[in-house]
Amino acid sequence: MEKIRKGDEVIVLTGRDKKRRGTVLQRIDADHVLVEGINVVKKHVKPNPMAGSQGGIIDKTMPIHISNVAIYNPESGKADRVGVKDVDGRKVRVFRSSGAVVGAKA
Protein backbone atom coordinates (compact mmCIF):
# COMPACT_ATOMS: atom_id res chain seq x y z
CA MET A 1 0.00 0.00 0.00
CA GLU A 2 1.30 3.44 -0.92
CA LYS A 3 1.98 5.53 2.16
CA ILE A 4 1.91 8.81 0.22
CA ARG A 5 -0.80 9.23 -2.39
CA LYS A 6 -2.04 11.82 -4.85
CA GLY A 7 -3.91 14.59 -3.01
CA ASP A 8 -2.06 14.18 0.31
CA GLU A 9 -0.63 17.26 1.99
CA VAL A 10 3.08 16.74 2.58
CA ILE A 11 5.92 18.70 4.15
CA VAL A 12 9.44 18.75 2.72
CA LEU A 13 12.14 17.42 5.06
CA THR A 14 15.35 18.31 3.19
CA GLY A 15 16.67 20.52 0.43
CA ARG A 16 16.12 24.14 -0.54
CA ASP A 17 12.34 23.85 0.04
CA LYS A 18 12.74 22.48 3.57
CA LYS A 19 9.71 23.04 5.89
CA ARG A 20 7.43 24.04 3.00
CA ARG A 21 4.08 22.31 2.51
CA GLY A 22 2.29 21.33 -0.65
CA THR A 23 -0.18 18.89 -2.16
CA VAL A 24 0.93 15.82 -4.08
CA LEU A 25 -0.11 16.32 -7.71
CA GLN A 26 1.17 13.03 -9.12
CA ARG A 27 3.15 9.89 -8.36
CA ILE A 28 5.85 9.76 -11.06
CA ASP A 29 7.02 6.27 -10.09
CA ALA A 30 7.47 4.28 -6.90
CA ASP A 31 10.17 6.65 -5.61
CA HIS A 32 9.23 10.13 -6.90
CA VAL A 33 6.31 12.50 -6.40
CA LEU A 34 5.33 15.83 -7.93
CA VAL A 35 4.42 18.35 -5.20
CA GLU A 36 2.60 21.59 -5.97
CA GLY A 37 4.94 24.59 -5.66
CA ILE A 38 7.92 22.52 -4.48
CA ASN A 39 11.18 22.00 -6.41
CA VAL A 40 10.30 24.61 -9.05
CA VAL A 41 13.07 25.24 -11.59
CA LYS A 42 13.59 27.58 -14.54
CA LYS A 43 13.43 25.66 -17.82
CA HIS A 44 14.63 27.07 -21.14
CA VAL A 45 12.22 26.02 -23.90
CA LYS A 46 12.80 26.28 -27.64
CA PRO A 47 9.91 27.57 -29.72
CA ASN A 48 8.02 24.99 -31.76
CA PRO A 49 5.85 26.58 -34.45
CA MET A 50 4.43 23.20 -35.50
CA ALA A 51 2.95 22.68 -32.02
CA GLY A 52 2.19 26.38 -31.58
CA SER A 53 4.35 26.71 -28.47
CA GLN A 54 6.30 29.86 -27.78
CA GLY A 55 9.88 29.69 -26.58
CA GLY A 56 11.31 31.30 -23.47
CA ILE A 57 12.01 30.59 -19.83
CA ILE A 58 9.24 28.82 -17.92
CA ASP A 59 8.83 27.67 -14.32
CA LYS A 60 8.48 23.91 -14.11
CA THR A 61 7.75 21.71 -11.09
CA MET A 62 10.22 18.84 -10.95
CA PRO A 63 9.81 15.52 -9.11
CA ILE A 64 11.16 15.10 -5.59
CA HIS A 65 12.23 11.83 -3.98
CA ILE A 66 9.62 10.34 -1.68
CA SER A 67 12.17 9.98 1.15
CA ASN A 68 12.49 13.77 1.25
CA VAL A 69 8.81 14.37 2.07
CA ALA A 70 6.60 13.31 4.95
CA ILE A 71 2.84 13.43 5.30
CA TYR A 72 1.54 16.46 7.21
CA ASN A 73 -0.56 15.82 10.33
CA PRO A 74 -3.02 18.72 10.77
CA GLU A 75 -3.73 17.77 14.41
CA SER A 76 -0.14 18.18 15.56
CA GLY A 77 0.94 20.62 12.84
CA LYS A 78 4.05 18.54 12.14
CA ALA A 79 5.34 15.90 9.78
CA ASP A 80 4.30 12.37 10.67
CA ARG A 81 4.99 8.80 9.69
CA VAL A 82 2.29 6.58 8.23
CA GLY A 83 1.33 3.07 9.24
CA VAL A 84 -1.25 0.62 7.94
CA LYS A 85 -4.00 -0.78 10.15
CA ASP A 86 -6.81 -3.25 9.44
CA VAL A 87 -10.18 -1.59 10.18
CA ASP A 88 -13.42 -3.46 9.47
CA GLY A 89 -11.70 -5.86 7.09
CA ARG A 90 -9.98 -3.21 4.99
CA LYS A 91 -6.55 -1.64 5.25
CA VAL A 92 -6.38 2.07 6.08
CA ARG A 93 -3.49 4.47 6.55
CA VAL A 94 -3.03 5.85 10.07
CA PHE A 95 -0.73 8.43 11.64
CA ARG A 96 1.91 6.73 13.78
CA SER A 97 1.86 9.42 16.48
CA SER A 98 -1.88 9.52 17.17
CA GLY A 99 -3.35 6.47 15.45
CA ALA A 100 -5.91 8.63 13.63
CA VAL A 101 -6.91 7.67 10.11
CA VAL A 102 -5.15 9.69 7.38
CA GLY A 103 -7.57 11.91 5.47
CA ALA A 104 -10.51 11.35 7.83
CA LYS A 105 -12.64 14.40 8.50
CA ALA A 106 -12.75 15.28 12.19
C-alpha positions as CSV (number, residue, x, y, z in Angstrom):
1,M,0.0,0.0,0.0
2,E,1.3,3.4,-0.9
3,K,2.0,5.5,2.2
4,I,1.9,8.8,0.2
5,R,-0.8,9.2,-2.4
6,K,-2.0,11.8,-4.8
7,G,-3.9,14.6,-3.0
8,D,-2.1,14.2,0.3
9,E,-0.6,17.3,2.0
10,V,3.1,16.7,2.6
11,I,5.9,18.7,4.2
12,V,9.4,18.8,2.7
13,L,12.1,17.4,5.1
14,T,15.4,18.3,3.2
15,G,16.7,20.5,0.4
16,R,16.1,24.1,-0.5
17,D,12.3,23.8,0.0
18,K,12.7,22.5,3.6
19,K,9.7,23.0,5.9
20,R,7.4,24.0,3.0
21,R,4.1,22.3,2.5
22,G,2.3,21.3,-0.7
23,T,-0.2,18.9,-2.2
24,V,0.9,15.8,-4.1
25,L,-0.1,16.3,-7.7
26,Q,1.2,13.0,-9.1
27,R,3.1,9.9,-8.4
28,I,5.8,9.8,-11.1
29,D,7.0,6.3,-10.1
30,A,7.5,4.3,-6.9
31,D,10.2,6.6,-5.6
32,H,9.2,10.1,-6.9
33,V,6.3,12.5,-6.4
34,L,5.3,15.8,-7.9
35,V,4.4,18.4,-5.2
36,E,2.6,21.6,-6.0
37,G,4.9,24.6,-5.7
38,I,7.9,22.5,-4.5
39,N,11.2,22.0,-6.4
40,V,10.3,24.6,-9.1
41,V,13.1,25.2,-11.6
42,K,13.6,27.6,-14.5
43,K,13.4,25.7,-17.8
44,H,14.6,27.1,-21.1
45,V,12.2,26.0,-23.9
46,K,12.8,26.3,-27.6
47,P,9.9,27.6,-29.7
48,N,8.0,25.0,-31.8
49,P,5.9,26.6,-34.5
50,M,4.4,23.2,-35.5
51,A,2.9,22.7,-32.0
52,G,2.2,26.4,-31.6
53,S,4.3,26.7,-28.5
54,Q,6.3,29.9,-27.8
55,G,9.9,29.7,-26.6
56,G,11.3,31.3,-23.5
57,I,12.0,30.6,-19.8
58,I,9.2,28.8,-17.9
59,D,8.8,27.7,-14.3
60,K,8.5,23.9,-14.1
61,T,7.8,21.7,-11.1
62,M,10.2,18.8,-10.9
63,P,9.8,15.5,-9.1
64,I,11.2,15.1,-5.6
65,H,12.2,11.8,-4.0
66,I,9.6,10.3,-1.7
67,S,12.2,10.0,1.1
68,N,12.5,13.8,1.2
69,V,8.8,14.4,2.1
70,A,6.6,13.3,5.0
71,I,2.8,13.4,5.3
72,Y,1.5,16.5,7.2
73,N,-0.6,15.8,10.3
74,P,-3.0,18.7,10.8
75,E,-3.7,17.8,14.4
76,S,-0.1,18.2,15.6
77,G,0.9,20.6,12.8
78,K,4.1,18.5,12.1
79,A,5.3,15.9,9.8
80,D,4.3,12.4,10.7
81,R,5.0,8.8,9.7
82,V,2.3,6.6,8.2
83,G,1.3,3.1,9.2
84,V,-1.3,0.6,7.9
85,K,-4.0,-0.8,10.2
86,D,-6.8,-3.2,9.4
87,V,-10.2,-1.6,10.2
88,D,-13.4,-3.5,9.5
89,G,-11.7,-5.9,7.1
90,R,-10.0,-3.2,5.0
91,K,-6.6,-1.6,5.2
92,V,-6.4,2.1,6.1
93,R,-3.5,4.5,6.6
94,V,-3.0,5.9,10.1
95,F,-0.7,8.4,11.6
96,R,1.9,6.7,13.8
97,S,1.9,9.4,16.5
98,S,-1.9,9.5,17.2
99,G,-3.3,6.5,15.5
100,A,-5.9,8.6,13.6
101,V,-6.9,7.7,10.1
102,V,-5.2,9.7,7.4
103,G,-7.6,11.9,5.5
104,A,-10.5,11.3,7.8
105,K,-12.6,14.4,8.5
106,A,-12.8,15.3,12.2
